[in-house]
């Protein structure tokens, strides 16, 4: 392992590992004779004491750790920007059954929506091919790491040999990362808030496909941050205009006065991967 000036060591995958002194002390603490004192929970080193780290009072520390771990790994990999893809976990690959359908109407809807799986895959491929011209440091495809549209996004990037990020979160369902996420860029979160920050901190474009509550949450959070100028104006691309206009009456919001008419200009509706990439290319004058 290569050593830095502050005593850290670089592992084979290029990331920095913990300070050697901390590892040594952890091992030494585990090797002391077993006595009532050394086996007491109070004797454990704080940073390896799971019971202590899970205390309510340590929530700020856990939040910071989730923010820092991903930030440090992405920075060490030199990843400067991403293209974020949101969309339904229940949308199947074309030709496969709609596993989430609870009735024939849902099955028909989800099977028809499989076209978006294929467009997500194509769109990710276009992004990844452009990322290759930037040594895979820009336009890195990022998803929530799960099935459906997320899988399609990671899959499209992986198919052209590009690294691709998955930001999973611990849920009752859909917990496992899809197999197309780059293993070294596969992350897991407890806190939705920190996960959302990592989705948007490096985003150069956001592509949103039909989805459920989670997709709607991510869409409205993104458009709100852009509308309120808390993040730079970037392409916000909605795949499937008929779906989105049925789900959200954007014009009604403007007519009522709860959003400005110009806010509608923040949205770009597309049907295909090529249309979506053209919006990004035009925005950044590629």
N, C-alpha and C positions, 0 to 999 in steps of 0.2 A: 504493500500500500504506500502511496505517496503521502508525505507529511507536509502540512502547512506550517506557517510561522507560529500559529497559535496552538499547535499541538494536535489539531484535528488530522484525521487520516481519510484518504479518498479510497473508496472501495472499488471493486472491479467494474461496477456499473457507472462509475463516475460521480456518485454522490458522496457527500461528506458524512462520516460516521461520528458517533459521540466521542467526547474527549476520553483519551485513554485512562486518565486518572479516575474518571467516573466509573468506567467499566471495571477497573482494578478494585476500586473500593466496593463496588457491588459484589464482586466475587469474594473479596476478603470478608465482607459482612456475612456472607452465606456460609463461610468456612469456620466461623468461630465455634467454640464448644457449645453444645446445646445445654442451656441452663434456663431456669425460670425467667431470668432477666433477658437473655438473648432471644427467647421465643416469645416474649411479650410483643404485641402489635406496636407498642410505643417505640420499640427498639428499631423497627424497620426504617431503612433510608426512605425519606419522604417521596423521592421521585420514582421508587419502585414499589410503593405501597398502594396497591389497587384500592383497598378499602378507604384509605385517606383521600386518594385522587377522586373517588366517586362521591365525596361528601358534598352536600348542598353548597357549602361555603366556597368550594373549589370550582364552581361553575365558571367564573371569569377566567381561571387558568385553563380549563378545558376548551373554552371558546378560543382563547389565544393559541393553544396548541393546534387546534384544527385549522386555524388561519395560517399559522406559521409552517406547518409541515408541508402542505401543498404548495405554498408560496416558495418555500426554499427549494423543493424538488424541481418545480417548473423553472425557477431562475437558474438553477444549476444545469438544467438541460438547455438553457438559452432560449426558451420559448417566450416570444415577445407578444404574439397576438394569436387569437383563436377565431374560428367561426363556430358559433354555438347553434346546435340543432335541438329544438324541443319538439315533442310530439307524443302521440299515444302509444303506451306500452302494449295495447291490445290489438293494434293493427297488424295483421299477419303478413308474412311473405306471400307473394302470389303463388297460388297453387296449394297452399297449406290451409288447414282448417282454422276457423276463427275460434280459438280455444276459450275465449272469454265470453262468447255469446251465450245468453240465457234463454233466447227464444229465436224463432226463425227470422223475425224482423231484424234483430240485432245481428244475426249471422249474415244476412244479406247485406246489411250496411257495412259491416266490418270487412267482408270479403270484397265488396266493391272498393273499399278504401285501401285495399292492398296495393292499388296503383301508387299510393303515396310512399309505400315501403320502397318501391322500385325507384321513384323519383328522388327519395332521400338518399338512396344508395348512389345514384348517378351524380347528385349534387355534391355529396361528400367526395366522390372521385374527382370531380372538377376542382374542388377546393384543394384537395391533396396534391393534384398535379401542379397546381400553381404554387403550393407550399414548397414543392421540390426545388423551384427556382430560387427560393429563399433559404435553402438548406434546412427546410422543415422547422424554421424558427418563427415563421409568420403563417397565418391562416390555418393553424392546426385545428382539425376537426375535433369538437368537444361535444359530448352528449351526457345524459344522465346515467349512461352505462348499463341500462337495462335492456329489455326486449323491445320488439316492435320497431317504431321509427328510430329509437336510439340504437338498436342493433344494426339497422340499415345504415345509419350514419357511420358508425365505427367500421362496419364491414366494407363500405365503399372506399374508405381511406386505406384500410389494411390491404385491400385487393391490389392497390398500386404501390404497396411497400412503404406507406407513410405511417409515422407514429400517430396515434390518435388517443385522446383522453376520455376517460370515463369517470364521472363524479357520482358514484353510487351513494345511497343513503340507506340506513337500516330501517326496513319496513316489514310489516307482517308478511308481505308478498313481494316478489320481484327483487329479492335482495342480491342474488348472485350477479356478478358482472357478466355481460355477454362475452363470448369467446373472441371477439374481434378487437377488444380494447388492448392497447399495448400494456403488457403486464407492469412495466415500470411506471406507467402513467395511469394506473388503476387505483382510485382513491375511494375511501369510504367515510361517510359523515354520520354524526349523530344530530348535529344542529342544522336545520334547514337554512337558517340565516347565513351561516358561514358558507354553506354550499352555494347559495345564491350569489354571494359576493364573488366566489371563484368563477362562477359562470360568466359574470359580467366584467370583471376587472381587466381582462385582456381582450374582450370581444371586439372584433372589427365588423362583424355582421351577425345578425340573429335570424335564423330561419325557423319558422314555426309551422308545424304540420297539424292536421286535425288531432285532437286529443281531448282529455277529460279535465277534471278539476286541477290536476297538477300542471297541465299545459296552459290552462287558462290563467292560473296563478302566475306562472312564469311570464306569460305574455303581458298581462296587465302590470306586473312589476317592472318589466323592461320598458314598456311604452311610457309608464309614469315617470321613470327616471330620465328618459329622453325628453319628455314633455316639460318637466320641471328643471331641465338643464343640469341635473345632477350627474349626468354622464354625457359624453360627446354624442352628437347626432350621428348615428350609424344606420346602415340599411336594416330595416325591420321588415322582414319578408314573410307574408302569409301564403302558404300553399293551400289552394282549394278555396277560391273566392266564394262559391256557392255555400260551402259549409260555414265559413266565417260570417257571411252576411245573414245566414239563417240563425246562427247562434247569438250574434251580437248586432244590434241595429245601431251601427256607428252614426249614421245620419240623424237618427232620432236623438242621440245625445247632443249632437251639434245644434239641431233645430230647437231642442229644449233649452239650450244655453249652458249645459253643465260641462261641455268642452267647447273650445273655440273651433270655428270652421277650419282654420288652418291646421288644427291638430290632425285632421284626416289626412293631411299630406305626409304625416309620419309613416303611414302604412303603404306597403307595396303588395299587391295581390298578384300571384303567379300560379301557373299550372304545371310548369315543367322546370327541370333542373337548369336547362340552358337559359331560360328567362331569368331565373334567380341569379345565376352567376353574372349575367349581363348587367343586372342592377348593381352588383358589387363592383364589377369592372368599371362601369360608368362613374360610380361614386368616387372611386379612388383613381380614376383616369388611367387604368392599365392599358 
